[in-house]
Amino acid sequence: PKCVIGASLSKCTASSNEDAPKDLEKSFAILYDFVDYFALNVSCPNVKNLCQLQDIGFLSEIIDRLLTLRRYYDDYRPILLKVSPDIPQEQLDEIIDLAVKRGVKVAMENLFTLGCLAVMMERYKKVPEVGFCYDNGHEHCYTETVSWMDIFRDRVVATHIHDNPGRPEDRTADYDWHLLPFEGTCDYQTMMQKLNCYCPDLPLMLEVSLGNPRHPKLTQ
C-alpha cells in the first residue's frame, strides 16, 4: 500500500529568523515532489528563537512565499501550520485569522500543560481549520498522567512521533530528546491502539532530532 509521507518544515538553530522565510521556501521546493503534505512548525521549544516566527510579520511572509511557490506545481500539497497554544490570545487570534484567509489548517500541539491547550481548543471549536496535533513524546516526558488522545480524539489532524526516557525524577531536567521510536520508553502499543480507534487514516509524522544524547555524532 502507498504510504502517506509528510515533511515537517522548520528552521534550524544555526539559521537566523530573518533568513527563515527564504530557507523554508527552498526546503519546500526541494521536497515538494517527494511528499504528500507539509507541516510548517513554528513552535518547537527545542530550536533557538523558532517561536518568534509565530510573529504575524514573519509568519505571513513565510506562508505567502509557500503558497505562491505552490501555484507553480501541477499537484496540490496541503500545508498544515503547527503553533503553540501558550502564546498570547490576541496573537493566536491573528494567526488563526491569517490561516483561515490563506486556506491553511492550524494544529495546536500538546506541550507542558493541559490548561492553555484546553482553553484554546474550546475557543476555536467552531473554526474547522483548527485542530489538534498529538505529540506522544511530549505526553511521555511532560504530562504522563494526561491522555491527550482521549480528550481531543475528534479533533486530531496531525501527529508528531518520537521517543524519550519519560519524565525525569529531577523536575528541572528536560528529557524531550526526540529519539527514534523504541529508543526510549514510550508505550507504542497503547498509542497505536488509540490512533487506530480514533483516527485510523491519520498519517504518522516522525519528529526526531539529529542532535540528541543518544546520537550526538549525527550533528557532525
N, C-alpha and C positions, 0 to 999 in steps of 0.2 A: 504493500500500500504506500501511497505517496505521503511523505511526512511534511507537515507544515513547518516551515523554517522562518523564524523571525530574527531580526537584527536589532540589538539594543544599542542605540546611538548615545554616546556621552563623551564629553571632553575628558582628557587625561590631566593629571596634576601638573604636568610639565607645560601644558598649553594655557595661555592666558585667556581670560574671558573675552577680551577684545578680538582674539583670533578665533574664538569658538564658532561663530556663525559660518565662516568660510571653511573651517576644518570639518565641521559636521556636514556641510554641503558636499565636500569632497568625498567623505566616507559614504554618504548617501548615494552618490553617483557610482562609486566603486562596487557597492554591494547590491545595487538595485536589481540586476538581472539574476541574482543568486538567492533571493529571499522572497517570502510571500507577504511580509508586512514589516513595519518598522515600529519600534518603541523608542521615543525620544525621552531620555532620562535626564532630568534637570534637578533631581532631588536626592541623589545618593550622598549620605554624610561622609563616605569614605574618600571622596575626591575633593581636594582643596578648592574652595571657592565655587564649587559647582552650583550650590544652591542659589548663588547670586544670579544665575541665569534665569531664575524664576521672576526676576525683574521684568516688567512688561516691555521695556525697551529692548532688552536682549532677546526676550522670548519671541516677540512679534517679528523681529528681523530673522531669527532662525527659522520660524515656521514659514514665513513668506518665501524665504530662499528655497526651502524644501518643496513647497507647493509649486513654485514657479518652475523648478527643475523637473518635477514630476510630469508636467504637461508635455515634455519632450519625449516621453516614453509611450509606447503603444499599450503596454499592460499597466493596469492600475494596482498600486500598492497602498493599502491603508496605513495611516500614521496614527499611532497612539501616543499621547502625552502623559508621562508619569510625573506627578507632582507630590509635594509633601502636604499633609493636612495640617501641619503645625505652623504654617506661616499665617500672618495676619488675615483676618476675614476679608478685609477690603481688597487686599492683594489677590486673594484666591478668587474673589468675585470678578476681578479684572481678567484673570487667566481664563476662567470658565467662559466669560463673555467673548473673549478673543477666540477660544477654541470652537465655540458654537458657531460663530460667524465664519470661521475658516473651514468648518466641516471636519474638525479633528476631535476624536474622542479623548476624554481625560480619565486617567486611572489614579486613584489615591491609594497609597501603599501603607500597610501596617508598619509602624516604626517602633517607638518606645512605649507608647501609652495607648489605651483604648479611648480615652475621653475625647481628644481632639478629632480623631477619625470618626467616631460615632456621631459627634455633633455635625461635622461637615457632610457626612453621608446623609444625615437626616435633612440638612439644609438644602441639599441638591437632589433629593429623592425624586422630584418631578422633572428633573433635567435628564433626558435619556442619554445624553452624551457623556454623563458622568458615571463611572463605575468603580469597582474595587480591584486592586492589584494585590494578589495574595503572595506574600514573601515568607516562605517556610523557614528560611534561616533566621530572619528577624523574630519570628514567633518563637523559635527554639532558644535563642540566647537572650531575648529581651522580655518576652511576655509568655512564658511557657504555660501559664495557667489560663490563657485566653485562647479559645478555639475560634479563630477568625473565620474559618471556612463555614462553620455552623452559623455564625452571626450574619455574614454577608453572602450567603450561598446563592441568593437570587441576583446578585449584582456583580459577580466575578467576571471581569473582562480580560484579565491578564495574570500571568504568574511570573515570579522570579524564584528560580530553584537553585539552591546552593546548600552547603553544609557547614557545620561548625561543631565544637565540643559541647555546646549548650551553655547555660547560664553559669558564670563563674561564681565561686564562693566569695571572692573579693568583688564586691559590687562596683568598685571603681574601675575594674578591668573591663575590656571590651573584646569579646570573642567572635565578633562578626567578621570572620575570616574569609568568607566566600570561597570555601573549598569545593572541590568536585563532589557530586553526590557519593555517599557511602565512605567518604574520608573522615566524616565526623560521626555524630550520634543521633542525627535526625531520624524520626520514625517514618520511613518512607511507605511502609505498608499501610499504616493508618491514613497518611496523607493521600495516597493514591486511591484508597477506598472511598474517601470523601470526594475527591475530584471526579472519580468515575460515577459517583452517585449524583452529584450536584451539577457538574458541567463536563460531561464525558467528551465533548468535542473541542474543549479548550486546549490550545497549544501550550506546551511546556517550554518556557524560555530559561535557559541556563544563565545565571548571573555570577560567574566565577571570576576570581581575581588572579592576575599573574603574580602579584607581589604579596602572597600570604605566608604565614610562618612555616607551612609545610613545604612550600616550593619557592624559597627566596631567590634561587638562582634563575628562575624563569623571568625575572625582571632584567637580567643582564643581556 
